[in-house]
Amino acid sequence: MMNIALLSSFLVLCAVASVSQNKSKQPLDVVPSIDLDRYAGTWYEIARLPFKFQSQCAGDVTATYTLLEDGTIKVVNRCRKQDGEIDEAEGRAKRASEDGPNTKLKVRFAPAILSFLPFVWGDYWIIDLAPDYSYAVVGEPDRKYMWVLSRTAVMEETTLQGILDRATQKGYDLTGLIRTKQTGR
């Protein structure tokens, strides 16, 4: 009887693990489209799944998007380092494909002279967006990285929890999630 209970428990755990694995293998859904004029401006990072290029960021992380005449987007990321200095990186974003949704973008922070190299472009997919553009969630198809962005430096916990629940449903493992310290500096 004990063996049957153990076997049943093991099979249930395998089924749960299989469903979880299959979810992360499914294509990542994005928001169907956005109004880029409304999306432009400054966003505050509320939380992130760590990306190696942000390892120096201790807090006060922002991203500012400016639409350019050529159809690309100027991206300026800022953060406060541990020593209090501000780190800034400027890049460009563009649609991943002309016939795809405008919520699947590619972004690069490498010099413009290298923009012809495909590997300098990273995926920037908008996977969740408040109807009033008060928050956005950016991810990438492998679900390794994710950023929760807000128009304000502070987000209500219930709103954040709803966002994180939806990200989990999309197959994200949020074990390493970092909540960003925003001091208003």
CYANA upper distance limits for C-alpha pairs under 8 A (distance plus 0.5 A):
  1 MET  CA      5 ALA  CA      6.93
  2 MET  CA      6 LEU  CA      6.70
  3 ASN  CA      7 LEU  CA      6.48
  4 ILE  CA      8 SER  CA      6.49
  5 ALA  CA      9 SER  CA      6.63
  6 LEU  CA     10 PHE  CA      6.60
  7 LEU  CA     11 LEU  CA      6.66
  8 SER  CA     12 VAL  CA      6.70
  9 SER  CA     13 LEU  CA      6.72
 10 PHE  CA     14 CYS  CA      6.68
 11 LEU  CA     15 ALA  CA      6.61
 12 VAL  CA     16 VAL  CA      6.71
 13 LEU  CA     17 ALA  CA      6.62
 14 CYS  CA     18 SER  CA      6.49
 15 ALA  CA     19 VAL  CA      6.69
 16 VAL  CA     20 SER  CA      6.69
 17 ALA  CA     21 GLN  CA      6.54
 18 SER  CA     22 ASN  CA      6.49
 19 VAL  CA     23 LYS  CA      6.66
 20 SER  CA     24 SER  CA      7.22
 20 SER  CA    171 GLY  CA      7.25
 21 GLN  CA     25 LYS  CA      6.99
 21 GLN  CA    171 GLY  CA      8.26
 22 ASN  CA     26 GLN  CA      6.87
 23 LYS  CA    169 GLN  CA      8.34
 23 LYS  CA    170 LYS  CA      7.21
 23 LYS  CA    171 GLY  CA      5.55
 24 SER  CA     28 LEU  CA      8.44
 24 SER  CA    142 ASP  CA      8.09
 24 SER  CA    143 ARG  CA      7.73
 24 SER  CA    170 LYS  CA      7.56
 24 SER  CA    171 GLY  CA      4.88
 24 SER  CA    172 TYR  CA      7.38
 27 PRO  CA    141 PRO  CA      7.53
 28 LEU  CA    127 ILE  CA      8.33
 28 LEU  CA    140 GLU  CA      8.32
 28 LEU  CA    141 PRO  CA      6.12
 28 LEU  CA    170 LYS  CA      7.33
 29 ASP  CA    127 ILE  CA      6.80
 29 ASP  CA    170 LYS  CA      8.10
 30 VAL  CA    103 THR  CA      7.09
 30 VAL  CA    104 LYS  CA      7.88
 30 VAL  CA    125 TRP  CA      7.03
 30 VAL  CA    126 ILE  CA      6.17
 30 VAL  CA    127 ILE  CA      4.66
 30 VAL  CA    128 ASP  CA      7.44
 31 VAL  CA    103 THR  CA      6.76
 31 VAL  CA    126 ILE  CA      6.54
 31 VAL  CA    127 ILE  CA      5.81
 31 VAL  CA    128 ASP  CA      6.48
 31 VAL  CA    129 LEU  CA      7.50
 32 PRO  CA    101 PRO  CA      6.91
 32 PRO  CA    102 ASN  CA      8.44
 32 PRO  CA    103 THR  CA      7.36
 33 SER  CA    101 PRO  CA      6.44
 33 SER  CA    102 ASN  CA      6.18
 33 SER  CA    103 THR  CA      6.15
 34 ILE  CA     38 ARG  CA      8.50
 34 ILE  CA     39 TYR  CA      7.77
 34 ILE  CA    102 ASN  CA      7.16
 34 ILE  CA    103 THR  CA      7.00
 35 ASP  CA     39 TYR  CA      6.76
 36 LEU  CA     40 ALA  CA      6.50
 36 LEU  CA     67 LEU  CA      8.13
 37 ASP  CA     67 LEU  CA      7.86
 38 ARG  CA    133 TYR  CA      7.65
 39 TYR  CA     65 TYR  CA      8.24
 39 TYR  CA    133 TYR  CA      7.38
 40 ALA  CA     64 THR  CA      7.70
 40 ALA  CA     65 TYR  CA      5.34
 40 ALA  CA     66 THR  CA      6.06
 40 ALA  CA     67 LEU  CA      7.21
 41 GLY  CA     64 THR  CA      5.76
 41 GLY  CA     65 TYR  CA      5.62
 41 GLY  CA     66 THR  CA      6.86
 42 THR  CA     62 THR  CA      7.27
 42 THR  CA     63 ALA  CA      6.20
 42 THR  CA     64 THR  CA      4.67
 42 THR  CA     65 TYR  CA      6.97
 42 THR  CA    151 ARG  CA      7.25
 43 TRP  CA     62 THR  CA      6.09
 43 TRP  CA     63 ALA  CA      5.75
 43 TRP  CA     64 THR  CA      6.69
 43 TRP  CA    149 LEU  CA      6.25
 43 TRP  CA    150 SER  CA      5.88
 43 TRP  CA    151 ARG  CA      5.43
 43 TRP  CA    152 THR  CA      7.71
 44 TYR  CA     60 ASP  CA      8.16
 44 TYR  CA     61 VAL  CA      6.65
 44 TYR  CA     62 THR  CA      5.05
 44 TYR  CA     63 ALA  CA      7.07
 44 TYR  CA    149 LEU  CA      5.89
 44 TYR  CA    150 SER  CA      5.62
 44 TYR  CA    151 ARG  CA      6.51
 44 TYR  CA    152 THR  CA      6.69
 44 TYR  CA    153 ALA  CA      5.93
 45 GLU  CA     60 ASP  CA      8.21
 45 GLU  CA     61 VAL  CA      5.95
 45 GLU  CA     62 THR  CA      6.22
 45 GLU  CA     63 ALA  CA      8.06
 45 GLU  CA    147 TRP  CA      7.27
 45 GLU  CA    148 VAL  CA      6.40
 45 GLU  CA    149 LEU  CA      5.08
 45 GLU  CA    150 SER  CA      6.94
 45 GLU  CA    153 ALA  CA      8.01
 45 GLU  CA    180 THR  CA      6.86
 46 ILE  CA    147 TRP  CA      8.11
 46 ILE  CA    148 VAL  CA      5.93
 46 ILE  CA    149 LEU  CA      6.13
 46 ILE  CA    150 SER  CA      7.16
 46 ILE  CA    153 ALA  CA      7.68
 46 ILE  CA    154 VAL  CA      7.75
 46 ILE  CA    155 MET  CA      7.75
 46 ILE  CA    179 ARG  CA      6.48
 46 ILE  CA    180 THR  CA      5.68
 46 ILE  CA    181 LYS  CA      8.18
 46 ILE  CA    182 GLN  CA      8.39
 47 ALA  CA    147 TRP  CA      6.44
 47 ALA  CA    148 VAL  CA      5.66
 47 ALA  CA    149 LEU  CA      7.92
 47 ALA  CA    177 LEU  CA      7.24
 47 ALA  CA    178 ILE  CA      5.92
 47 ALA  CA    179 ARG  CA      4.69
 47 ALA  CA    180 THR  CA      5.65
 48 ARG  CA    145 TYR  CA      7.69
 48 ARG  CA    146 MET  CA      5.89
 48 ARG  CA    147 TRP  CA      4.90
 48 ARG  CA    148 VAL  CA      6.67
 48 ARG  CA    177 LEU  CA      6.14
 48 ARG  CA    178 ILE  CA      5.79
 48 ARG  CA    179 ARG  CA      7.08
 48 ARG  CA    180 THR  CA      7.88
 49 LEU  CA    144 LYS  CA      7.58
 49 LEU  CA    145 TYR  CA      5.43
 49 LEU  CA    146 MET  CA      5.56
 49 LEU  CA    147 TRP  CA      7.09
 49 LEU  CA    174 LEU  CA      7.60
 49 LEU  CA    176 GLY  CA      6.59
 49 LEU  CA    177 LEU  CA      5.26
 49 LEU  CA    178 ILE  CA      6.69
 50 PRO  CA     54 GLN  CA      7.48
 50 PRO  CA     55 SER  CA      7.96
 50 PRO  CA    145 TYR  CA      6.82
 50 PRO  CA    146 MET  CA      8.22
 50 PRO  CA    176 GLY  CA      7.77
 50 PRO  CA    177 LEU  CA      7.58
 50 PRO  CA    178 ILE  CA      7.46
 51 PHE  CA     55 SER  CA      7.55
 51 PHE  CA    145 TYR  CA      6.77
 56 GLN  CA     81 LYS  CA      6.14
 56 GLN  CA     82 GLN  CA      7.70
 57 CYS  CA     61 VAL  CA      7.79
 57 CYS  CA     79 CYS  CA      6.05
 57 CYS  CA     80 ARG  CA      6.24
 57 CYS  CA     81 LYS  CA      5.35
 57 CYS  CA     82 GLN  CA      7.52
 57 CYS  CA     87 ASP  CA      8.37
 58 ALA  CA     79 CYS  CA      7.76
 58 ALA  CA     80 ARG  CA      6.25
 58 ALA  CA     81 LYS  CA      5.50
 58 ALA  CA     82 GLN  CA      5.76
 58 ALA  CA    180 THR  CA      8.32
 58 ALA  CA    181 LYS  CA      7.77
 59 GLY  CA     79 CYS  CA      6.51
 59 GLY  CA     80 ARG  CA      5.79
 59 GLY  CA     81 LYS  CA      7.49
 59 GLY  CA    180 THR  CA      6.16
 59 GLY  CA    181 LYS  CA      5.12
 59 GLY  CA    182 GLN  CA      6.27
 59 GLY  CA    183 THR  CA      8.12
 60 ASP  CA     78 ARG  CA      8.16
 60 ASP  CA     79 CYS  CA      5.75
 60 ASP  CA     80 ARG  CA      6.05
 60 ASP  CA    180 THR  CA      7.68
 60 ASP  CA    181 LYS  CA      6.55
 60 ASP  CA    182 GLN  CA      5.02
 60 ASP  CA    183 THR  CA      6.72
 60 ASP  CA    184 GLY  CA      7.45
 60 ASP  CA    185 ARG  CA      7.63
 61 VAL  CA     77 ASN  CA      7.80
 61 VAL  CA     78 ARG  CA      6.06
 61 VAL  CA     79 CYS  CA      4.71
 61 VAL  CA     80 ARG  CA      7.33
 61 VAL  CA    180 THR  CA      7.70
 61 VAL  CA    182 GLN  CA      7.73
 62 THR  CA     77 ASN  CA      6.24
 62 THR  CA     78 ARG  CA      5.79
 62 THR  CA     79 CYS  CA      6.95
 63 ALA  CA     75 VAL  CA      7.32
 63 ALA  CA     76 VAL  CA      6.13
 63 ALA  CA     77 ASN  CA      4.94
 63 ALA  CA     78 ARG  CA      6.95
 64 THR  CA     74 LYS  CA      8.44
 64 THR  CA     75 VAL  CA      6.30
 64 THR  CA     76 VAL  CA      5.66
 64 THR  CA     77 ASN  CA      6.99
 65 TYR  CA     73 ILE  CA      6.76
 65 TYR  CA     74 LYS  CA      6.11
 65 TYR  CA     75 VAL  CA      5.37
 65 TYR  CA     76 VAL  CA      7.15
 66 THR  CA     73 ILE  CA      5.98
 66 THR  CA     74 LYS  CA      5.51
 66 THR  CA     75 VAL  CA      7.23
 67 LEU  CA     71 GLY  CA      7.34
 67 LEU  CA     72 THR  CA      6.80
 67 LEU  CA     73 ILE  CA      5.11
 67 LEU  CA     74 LYS  CA      6.86
 68 LEU  CA     72 THR  CA      6.00
 68 LEU  CA     73 ILE  CA      6.12
 68 LEU  CA     74 LYS  CA      7.27
 71 GLY  CA     94 LYS  CA      7.89
 72 THR  CA     92 ARG  CA      7.17
 72 THR  CA     93 ALA  CA      6.24
 72 THR  CA     94 LYS  CA      5.45
 72 THR  CA     95 ARG  CA      8.28
 73 ILE  CA     92 ARG  CA      6.04
 73 ILE  CA     93 ALA  CA      5.45
 73 ILE  CA     94 LYS  CA      6.88
 74 LYS  CA     90 GLU  CA      7.80
 74 LYS  CA     91 GLY  CA      6.56
 74 LYS  CA     92 ARG  CA      5.33
 74 LYS  CA     93 ALA  CA      7.05
 75 VAL  CA     90 GLU  CA      6.10
 75 VAL  CA     91 GLY  CA      5.45
 75 VAL  CA     92 ARG  CA      5.98
 75 VAL  CA     93 ALA  CA      7.32
 76 VAL  CA     88 GLU  CA      7.40
 76 VAL  CA     89 ALA  CA      6.26
 76 VAL  CA     90 GLU  CA      5.00
 76 VAL  CA     91 GLY  CA      6.90
 77 ASN  CA     88 GLU  CA      6.13
 77 ASN  CA     89 ALA  CA      5.76
 77 ASN  CA     90 GLU  CA      6.93
 78 ARG  CA     86 ILE  CA      7.20
 78 ARG  CA     87 ASP  CA      6.08
 78 ARG  CA     88 GLU  CA      4.96
 78 ARG  CA     89 ALA  CA      7.09
 79 CYS  CA     86 ILE  CA      6.13
 79 CYS  CA     87 ASP  CA      5.87
 79 CYS  CA     88 GLU  CA      7.20
 80 ARG  CA     84 GLY  CA      6.17
 80 ARG  CA     85 GLU  CA      6.23
 80 ARG  CA     86 ILE  CA      5.08
 80 ARG  CA     87 ASP  CA      6.69
 81 LYS  CA     85 GLU  CA      5.94
 81 LYS  CA     86 ILE  CA      6.60
 81 LYS  CA     87 ASP  CA      7.18
 89 ALA  CA    109 PHE  CA      7.45
 90 GLU  CA    109 PHE  CA      6.61
 91 GLY  CA    107 VAL  CA      7.45
 91 GLY  CA    108 ARG  CA      5.94
 91 GLY  CA    109 PHE  CA      4.70
 91 GLY  CA    110 ALA  CA      7.62
 92 ARG  CA    107 VAL  CA      6.10
 92 ARG  CA    108 ARG  CA      6.06
 92 ARG  CA    109 PHE  CA      7.21
 93 ALA  CA    105 LEU  CA      6.89
 93 ALA  CA    106 LYS  CA      5.96
 93 ALA  CA    107 VAL  CA      4.64
 93 ALA  CA    108 ARG  CA      7.01
 94 LYS  CA    105 LEU  CA      5.95
 94 LYS  CA    106 LYS  CA      5.94
 94 LYS  CA    107 VAL  CA      7.04
 95 ARG  CA    100 GLY  CA      8.25
 95 ARG  CA    101 PRO  CA      8.34
 95 ARG  CA    102 ASN  CA      6.40
 95 ARG  CA    103 THR  CA      8.17
 95 ARG  CA    104 LYS  CA      6.68
 95 ARG  CA    105 LEU  CA      4.89
 95 ARG  CA    106 LYS  CA      6.61
 96 ALA  CA    100 GLY  CA      7.63
 96 ALA  CA    102 ASN  CA      8.44
 96 ALA  CA    104 LYS  CA      6.13
 96 ALA  CA    105 LEU  CA      5.18
 96 ALA  CA    106 LYS  CA      5.75
 96 ALA  CA    123 ASP  CA      8.40
 97 SER  CA    101 PRO  CA      8.31
 97 SER  CA    104 LYS  CA      8.42
100 GLY  CA    104 LYS  CA      7.75
103 THR  CA    125 TRP  CA      6.20
103 THR  CA    126 ILE  CA      5.68
103 THR  CA    127 ILE  CA      8.34
104 LYS  CA    123 ASP  CA      7.86
104 LYS  CA    124 TYR  CA      6.70
104 LYS  CA    125 TRP  CA      5.02
104 LYS  CA    126 ILE  CA      7.07
105 LEU  CA    123 ASP  CA      6.64
105 LEU  CA    124 TYR  CA      5.45
105 LEU  CA    125 TRP  CA      6.34
106 LYS  CA    121 TRP  CA      6.12
106 LYS  CA    122 GLY  CA      5.82
106 LYS  CA    123 ASP  CA      5.29
106 LYS  CA    124 TYR  CA      5.98
107 VAL  CA    121 TRP  CA      5.72
107 VAL  CA    122 GLY  CA      5.71
107 VAL  CA    123 ASP  CA      6.97
107 VAL  CA    124 TYR  CA      6.90
108 ARG  CA    115 SER  CA      8.03
108 ARG  CA    120 VAL  CA      6.24
108 ARG  CA    121 TRP  CA      5.16
108 ARG  CA    122 GLY  CA      6.75
109 PHE  CA    120 VAL  CA      8.01
109 PHE  CA    121 TRP  CA      8.46
110 ALA  CA    114 LEU  CA      7.02
110 ALA  CA    115 SER  CA      7.70
110 ALA  CA    120 VAL  CA      6.77
111 PRO  CA    115 SER  CA      7.49
114 LEU  CA    120 VAL  CA      7.82
115 SER  CA    120 VAL  CA      7.21
115 SER  CA    121 TRP  CA      8.11
117 LEU  CA    121 TRP  CA      8.24
123 ASP  CA    139 GLY  CA      8.16
123 ASP  CA    140 GLU  CA      5.94
123 ASP  CA    141 PRO  CA      8.10
124 TYR  CA    138 VAL  CA      6.72
124 TYR  CA    139 GLY  CA      6.55
124 TYR  CA    140 GLU  CA      6.41
125 TRP  CA    138 VAL  CA      5.87
125 TRP  CA    139 GLY  CA      5.71
125 TRP  CA    140 GLU  CA      6.12
125 TRP  CA    141 PRO  CA      8.36
126 ILE  CA    136 ALA  CA      7.48
126 ILE  CA    137 VAL  CA      6.33
126 ILE  CA    138 VAL  CA      5.04
126 ILE  CA    139 GLY  CA      6.92
127 ILE  CA    136 ALA  CA      8.17
127 ILE  CA    137 VAL  CA      6.12
127 ILE  CA    138 VAL  CA      6.24
127 ILE  CA    139 GLY  CA      6.91
128 ASP  CA    136 ALA  CA      6.04
128 ASP  CA    137 VAL  CA      5.40
128 ASP  CA    138 VAL  CA      7.74
128 ASP  CA    163 ILE  CA      8.25
129 LEU  CA    133 TYR  CA      6.74
129 LEU  CA    134 SER  CA      8.32
129 LEU  CA    135 TYR  CA      6.33
129 LEU  CA    136 ALA  CA      4.83
129 LEU  CA    137 VAL  CA      6.86
130 ALA  CA    134 SER  CA      6.25
130 ALA  CA    135 TYR  CA      5.89
130 ALA  CA    136 ALA  CA      6.93
133 TYR  CA    151 ARG  CA      8.32
134 SER  CA    150 SER  CA      6.27
134 SER  CA    151 ARG  CA      5.83
134 SER  CA    152 THR  CA      8.26
135 TYR  CA    148 VAL  CA      7.87
135 TYR  CA    149 LEU  CA      5.98
135 TYR  CA    150 SER  CA      4.74
135 TYR  CA    151 ARG  CA      6.75
136 ALA  CA    148 VAL  CA      6.66
136 ALA  CA    149 LEU  CA      5.66
136 ALA  CA    150 SER  CA      6.93
137 VAL  CA    146 MET  CA      7.58
137 VAL  CA    147 TRP  CA      6.17
137 VAL  CA    148 VAL  CA      5.15
137 VAL  CA    149 LEU  CA      6.50
137 VAL  CA    163 ILE  CA      8.42
138 VAL  CA    146 MET  CA      6.07
138 VAL  CA    147 TRP  CA      5.67
138 VAL  CA    148 VAL  CA      7.14
138 VAL  CA    149 LEU  CA      8.32
139 GLY  CA    143 ARG  CA      7.04
139 GLY  CA    145 TYR  CA      6.37
139 GLY  CA    146 MET  CA      4.87
139 GLY  CA    147 TRP  CA      7.02
140 GLU  CA    144 LYS  CA      7.67
140 GLU  CA    145 TYR  CA      6.93
140 GLU  CA    146 MET  CA      7.57
143 ARG  CA    171 GLY  CA      7.74
143 ARG  CA    172 TYR  CA      6.13
143 ARG  CA    173 ASP  CA      8.36
144 LYS  CA    172 TYR  CA      8.11
150 SER  CA    154 VAL  CA      8.17
150 SER  CA    155 MET  CA      7.56
153 ALA  CA    182 GLN  CA      6.50
153 ALA  CA    184 GLY  CA      7.66
154 VAL  CA    182 GLN  CA      8.01
155 MET  CA    159 THR  CA      7.41
155 MET  CA    160 LEU  CA      7.13
156 GLU  CA    160 LEU  CA      6.86
157 GLU  CA    161 GLN  CA      6.50
158 THR  CA    162 GLY  CA      6.72
159 THR  CA    163 ILE  CA      6.86
160 LEU  CA    164 LEU  CA      6.67
161 GLN  CA    165 ASP  CA      6.53
162 GLY  CA    166 ARG  CA      6.78
163 ILE  CA    167 ALA  CA      6.75
164 LEU  CA    168 THR  CA      6.68
164 LEU  CA    174 LEU  CA      8.39
165 ASP  CA    169 GLN  CA      6.82
166 ARG  CA    170 LYS  CA      6.81
167 ALA  CA    171 GLY  CA      7.12
167 ALA  CA    172 TYR  CA      6.11
168 THR  CA    172 TYR  CA      5.27
168 THR  CA    173 ASP  CA      6.88
168 THR  CA    174 LEU  CA      7.61
